[in-house]
């Protein structure tokens, strides 16, 4: 093999070797976590428990004793009102929890 051209190689242009900085690189958004929905649900549960006043177990025992004694006679309007209240609470919780 014979080399015919023996001229020297020129220097490297530093501007040509730098990456272009005017190209917009999309930034990645940081992940975030919010506990506000959980706190609102806990506050709602506490509010419901405060309005009930009596523990659930104690109320069940009371109803059970009334049924056994034959004195349990709920009114239809009370049952309907309670069913609607519970359905509303369930619906609000589902919205808050994303369900």
C-alpha positions as CSV (number, residue, x, y, z in Angstrom):
1,X,0.0,0.0,0.0
2,X,1.3,3.3,-0.9
3,X,0.4,6.6,0.8
4,X,0.2,9.5,-1.6
5,X,-1.2,12.4,0.4
6,X,1.0,13.3,3.4
7,X,-0.6,16.6,4.4
8,X,-1.4,17.1,8.0
9,X,-4.8,16.8,9.5
10,X,-6.3,20.1,10.7
11,X,-7.4,20.6,14.3
12,X,-10.9,19.8,15.6
13,X,-13.4,22.7,15.6
14,X,-14.6,22.8,19.3
15,X,-17.9,24.5,18.3
16,X,-18.7,21.6,16.0
17,X,-18.2,19.0,18.7
18,X,-20.5,20.6,21.3
19,X,-24.1,19.4,21.4
20,X,-26.7,21.9,20.5
21,X,-28.2,23.5,23.6
22,X,-31.1,25.2,21.9
23,X,-33.0,22.0,21.5
24,X,-35.8,21.8,24.2
25,X,-35.6,18.7,26.3
26,X,-38.9,17.9,28.0
27,X,-38.6,17.8,31.8
28,X,-40.1,14.9,33.6
29,X,-42.6,15.8,36.3
30,X,-41.9,14.6,39.8
31,X,-44.4,12.1,41.2
32,X,-46.5,13.5,44.0
33,X,-48.6,11.8,46.7
34,X,-51.5,13.4,48.5
35,X,-53.0,12.3,51.7
36,X,-55.8,14.9,51.8
37,X,-58.4,12.5,50.5
38,X,-57.6,10.0,53.2
39,X,-57.7,12.7,55.8
40,X,-61.1,13.9,54.6
41,X,-62.5,10.3,54.7
42,X,-61.2,9.9,58.3
43,X,-62.8,13.2,59.2
44,X,-66.1,12.1,57.7
45,X,-65.9,8.8,59.6
46,X,-65.2,10.7,62.9
47,X,-68.2,13.0,62.2
48,X,-70.5,10.1,61.5
49,X,-69.4,8.3,64.7
50,X,-69.9,11.5,66.7
51,X,-73.5,11.9,65.4
52,X,-74.3,8.3,66.1
53,X,-73.2,8.7,69.7
54,X,-73.7,5.1,70.6
55,X,-71.3,2.4,69.6
56,X,-72.4,0.0,66.9
57,X,-72.0,-3.0,69.1
58,X,-74.1,-1.5,71.8
59,X,-76.9,-0.6,69.4
60,X,-76.9,-4.1,67.9
61,X,-77.2,-5.5,71.4
62,X,-80.1,-3.2,72.1
63,X,-81.9,-4.1,68.9
64,X,-81.3,-7.8,69.5
65,X,-82.8,-7.6,73.0
66,X,-85.8,-5.8,71.7
67,X,-86.4,-8.4,68.9
68,X,-86.1,-11.2,71.5
69,X,-88.5,-9.5,73.8
70,X,-90.9,-8.9,70.9
71,X,-90.9,-5.1,71.4
72,X,-88.9,-4.2,68.3
73,X,-91.2,-2.2,65.9
74,X,-89.3,0.2,63.6
75,X,-91.4,2.7,61.6
76,X,-91.2,2.6,57.9
77,X,-90.1,6.3,57.7
78,X,-87.3,5.7,60.1
79,X,-86.0,2.7,58.1
80,X,-86.2,4.7,54.8
81,X,-84.5,7.7,56.3
82,X,-81.6,5.5,57.7
83,X,-81.2,3.6,54.4
84,X,-81.0,6.9,52.5
85,X,-78.5,8.3,55.0
86,X,-76.3,5.3,54.7
87,X,-76.5,5.3,50.9
88,X,-75.5,8.9,50.8
89,X,-72.5,8.3,53.1
90,X,-71.5,5.3,50.9
91,X,-71.7,7.4,47.8
92,X,-69.6,10.2,49.3
93,X,-67.0,7.8,50.4
94,X,-66.8,6.2,47.0
95,X,-66.4,9.6,45.3
96,X,-63.7,10.6,47.8
97,X,-61.8,7.3,47.3
98,X,-62.1,7.4,43.6
99,X,-64.5,4.4,43.3
